[in-house]
Amino acid sequence: MKKKTQTIYPVTPQAVQNAKNIIDKLYQEWINGDKKDKPQINYGYADKKRTNKQNNLQHKWYAELEQQGEMSALHFGLPIICESPQFAEMIDEKIYSLPYETQLDVMGKPPFPEFAVTRMMTKEQKQRFLNNVYNYWTMEKGYDLTDPMEQQLCMR
């Protein structure tokens, strides 16, 4: 039996029907197969996507960093995204297998990164990303970035 995962968002009648068909197919494959691997279904609510406030703050920092230095999602975003197995293998193959300088080129420089890591993040992941970026550039490197609390640009 081929192991694969699929995510379905049952928000339309057709999507609900597709989910039912997939469950039925899994059951039939299991009944007619060797029964070594049980089918598994996980359900729940999708993680909240990153917020507009988070995006706005990130791009404001990109502009500020462009004047003071540079940053790359390679150092802050990829480690967070790689916590998800569905991304880790692809990123290992497509990014981490390259020489370091090529990795930086592939990731691109803000505001036009070629591999848009933060678009794939949940709200919680984006929060960690923003915290890591802010702490690194302000505390470790001494750069001046907009303080989200002073400007009421909540990172959440």
Order of alpha helices (4+ residues) and beta strands (2+ residues): alpha-alpha-alpha-alpha-alpha-alpha-alpha
